[in-house]
Amino acid sequence: MSSNCSVNYDYVAISGGKAFILALAIGIFAELGDLVESKIKRELEVKDSGNLLLGHGGFLDRFDSALFVLPIVYYFYEIHAYL
């Protein structure tokens, strides 16, 4: 690595234990988001949730996990990042 690199990776905003808890929560809520979206599609008897992203099951199929995970990550950082 170049000695004049300006990026410093020595500082991490959360500890290893908190990072593990966050990673576990991300995994659980990402799967939960996918399952909830699949359940909604089954209840409505719809194969694709839209035509915006053809061949991918629709827009909601691409971002169902993020809809559940992003609020969790946001509130986790609001609570734990500066403790």
N, C-alpha and C positions, 0 to 999 in steps of 0.2 A: 504494500500500500504506500502511496506517496506520502511523504512527510508534511506536505503542505495541504493536506486534506482538511477541510473546515468542519466536517461532520464529527460530532462527539457522541459516541454510543455508551459512554460511561454512566449516564443518568437515565434511570427508568422511573416513571411517575408512580408505579405501584410495585409492591414487593412480590416475591415469587409465589407466596401463598395466595395473595389476592389475585395474581395473574392466573393461577390454577383454578380458583373459584370462578373467575370470569370466563375462562375457557370452557369449563364444565357447563356454566349457564348458557353460553353461546351454543354449545352442542345440543343441549336439551331443548332450548327454545327454538332453534332452527328446525329441528325435527318436528316439534309441536306445531310450528307454523305451516310446515308442509302437510302434516296430517289434517289440520283444521281446513286448509284450502282444499284438500282432496275430499274431505267430508262434505264441504259446501257444494263442490261440483257433483258429487254423487247424489246429494239430496235434490239438486236442481236438474239432474240427469243431463248434464252438459259435459261434452268431451273436452273442448277447449274453452278457456276463459276469455278469449278474445281473438281478434284477427290481426292485431298489431305485430306480433312476432309469430309469423306463420311457421309451422313445423316444430314449435317449442311448447305447445300447449297453451299459448297465450301469455300475455304480459304478467298476469298474476302468478303463473307457474314459475317464472324466472325470479320473482321478487317476494314470494310468500314467506320465505325464511327471514329475509331482511325486515319485513314488516313486524315480525315478532322480536327479532334480535336487536335492532337499533334502539328502541326505547330502553331495553335492559342495559345495554352498554352505556347509554347516555346517563341513566340514573345511577349506575354503578360508579361512573367517574364523578358525578356530582357529589356522591356520598363519600367515596373512598380515595379519590385521587390526591387529596391534599391532607389526609390524616396521617 
